[in-house]
Amino acid sequence: MHLVNNNNDVLPADADVATLVGRVFDPEAGGPCVVAVRGRRLEDITESFPSIADLFESSDPVSSVRSAPSSRSWSLDEVLQNSLSEDSAGPYLLAPVDLSVLKAAGVTFAASLMERLIEERAAGDPTKADQLRGELEAILGSDLGSIVPGSTEAALLKADLQKRGLWSQYLEVGLGPDPEVFTKAPVLSAVGCGQQIGVAAVSSWNNPEPEVALVVTSAGRIVGATLGNDVNLRDVEGRSALLLPKAKDNNASAAAGPFVRLLDENFTLDDIRNSEVRLEVLGEDDGFVMDGVSRMDQISRDPADLAAYTVGDAHQYPDGILLYTGTLFSPTQDREGQGLGFTHHLGDIVRISSPRLGMLVNRVNESEKAPRWEFGLRGFIRNLHQRGLVGKVGA
């Protein structure tokens, strides 16, 4: 089964007016190159921006990328083909961030809040999920999304649930004044479009988390967006929220791409706020199909508020962050049997798409069997040094 029907599906529908940047692994250089999409070419602008974080941190990223000279270029079609073929030795797409810290917001949508409550009460047992979903909806109502986090209404609901012994750590971050923002994965560990995503072998109840991810600078300024998959182990987190690192941070469990779309005259923060995100899961072994669309306007906390909460006087990120804004829905469609909900199978194709951002597509493997992450910060610095680019980083 092919990852996509047409390689052009990876690109935004209005790619011809989009300011798109990304990263390509170049076998000749033995490392990553920063690229700008110009027509049907990927122009190498690494001489100007050895790290893509340098580009994001520039005073005007859009003008910078449009004026940056190109030292060479690749065919966009060829790189897309290499990225999606899974066995090509040619240049291929990497995650479109490098030195940015990978942060993620949780429980920012009512539907995902309900699913976290179910995981908690089921203690990671998927056979209890269906019954618990009905019980919780009867108690809380199905329209939690109408309650503004941190509001008087939310405080009254909290007080009522506490009296009834029903308050939860997930309700605290879903309805309370402080959002849940955690470190998803180490710097440089994210995989890009076409690469394998990993689910730890220990898990038997897990899911993709399709998200819009914001590129936020060290000053807290949102300069662009991309698509992300915050792969999650539901059974592990359900056993204890203190196991969140194990549930979230495994080899190949963070995906981003295909490109970062910079905010410009054709793409604004309001476009992000009103974007639609589609999730498709195609089972290679069982013919399973899941296809759903959700909207960012259902989010309970504005993207700008999440960025401002994460980057500020209390916590600095000198190289900026990539902020996953939270999943729009947790898949509940039965796959293993009635009432058992969804879990991944090896070989699943996961497509996360949005008209203005393109498509992030990956195939599922076990984290233990996916390609090992071995190109870390030391390797990155070493490679830049070998290419004579170290002195230009941060210039």
C-alpha angles and dihedrals in degrees: 000000000000120000091232136008093226127016090223088066086078092066127078114264089243096041091140091070098032125105100225128179133173148143131271127194107229113200091202093056092038090225148050128310126199110233139188121209108235112172108305093338134087105218118208109230096166092118087066097034114025088181124033086228087067089058094048091048094052117110092249112017094182095054090041095055093043093053099037112116118237121231093194139333145219132215108264090215092052094049091047090050091049091048095050099040092070093210105058123125093204131093113303140180122275127192105291094239132066120168094021113114110244106236128170136196118216136202094018095137127059093231093054090045090058091049092051089052089051092050090050095051093041090053088222096309109132093197090071097049101089095051093045092050091059093045094050094047089053091053102038102025123238097262103074087138091076091066115089112224112246093015128130089254090054091049091052091050089049092052091049094049092047090055088052093047092243103113115125139193087241092054088050093060094033096052106012128090096263122065123216109255118169139167105264101192143336123288112277094014098106118110123223138226112307095017124114121267120213135231114185113247091233091069126090097169116050143129147191117258110211110205146163107240122205126216104222123184128223087264092055094254118145107226103165150345141228138173123272141189114208096193109210137196104216096187093053096048090043091060090057136342086223086071090064092115090056092045094049112026112063132127110294093359095127119065129177136173160347090210138332111251109212120220109254142137090301099042125041140170088264089059088056091048091053099039125126121223122202125201122199124178117187118190113217095193101040107022091243115166127193120176126170141151129212134178131234090220086075091067115119095214123046114246091236090054091052091051092047091049093052102043118044147089093316095054131017130198108193093192096041129240143260104225118201102208098209136276118288092213142357113229112248101166109129115250109155095039144312112318094005096102126203132327132162126261122205110267095030114151112223119197121186113182143169125179095237097040104038127225133314109200128180140161121234122242134157112278088234092056101038116098108289118250103239105144102089134153095293091051091047093051092044092052093048089049091052089052093049093246103113095094090054096056110110092001 
